[in-house]
């Protein structure tokens, strides 16, 4: 079992995407073993690509980003994003844009 570093990296990347107004995170993996890991982080496979010449398969996965980052995500970023009332304001996701982890 891992130490949680991969989960933390994804949480930080997604939080930064939300701060930028993005609504979805898209990633691609060529390692089938990674698919289950990403599914546990609420990513869903939207496309499986097979290259018949190289026999290489890859999975394109997408995760809708939360309107409001979770406490764990805010802690991973090292800041709380609280306004003067102590609430965590929602991120404006009107753009419908996507961020990509490479």
N, C-alpha and C positions, 0 to 999 in steps of 0.2 A: 504494500500500500504506500502511496506517495505521501509527501509532506504538506501538500496543499499549495505548492508554489504555482502550479499551472492554473488552478482555480483562482488564485489571487491575481495572476497576470491578466486573466480574462476579465475578472471583476474590475480591475483598474482600467483596462482598455475600454470596456463597455461604459463605465462611468464617464470617461473622458469623451466618448462619442456622444453620450447624453448631454453633457455640458455644451457640446458643440451643436446641439439641436437635432441630432440624428435620431431616427426612430427604430432602426434595425442594424444588427451586426451580421455581416456575411463573412464566412470563412470557407476555405477549401483545404481538405486534407487528402493525402495519398496513402495514408496508413489506416487500414480498416479498423485496427485496434483503437484508434482515436475516436471513432464514431460514437462508441458507447460513452466515453468520457464526456464528449460534447453534449450528448443527449442528456446526461445527468445535469448539465448546466443549462438546460432548456433550449438547446439548439435542435432544429429539426432538419432532416435531409430534404432539400428541395430539388436536387438533381444528382444523379450518379452518371459519371462520364467514363466510358470505356474506350481506350484507344486500341483498335485491333492490331495495329502495326507493332506496338510495344507491349501489348498485354497489360498496360498500366490502367488501373482504375483510380478514380478520385471521386470524392463526395463534396458537393457544395452544400453548406449548411447555413441556416438563417435563424436568428433569435430576435424576437421583438424586444426592444429595450423598455425597461420599466419607465413609467411616467415619473416616478419618484424613486431615487436610488434607495436600496435597502440600507439598514443600519450597517450591515457587514460591508457593503460596497463603500459607504461613506468612511468607515473606519479604515478600509484598505487604502483609501486615498489620503488618509491622515487629516481629514477635515470634516466638519459636520454639516455644512451648507444650511445652517439654521438661520432663519430671519429673526428680527427683533422680538417676535412673539414666541420664539422657540419652536416654530413649525419648520418643516423642510418644504420649501416651495416646489411645486411641480415644474418640470422642465418643459418648455414650449416645444412640442413636437409637430408643429403645423407643416414643416417643410416636407415631410415624408421621405427624407434622405436616408441613405444607408451608409454605414461605415464598414470598412473591411479590415480584418486582421490578416496580416501577411506573415 
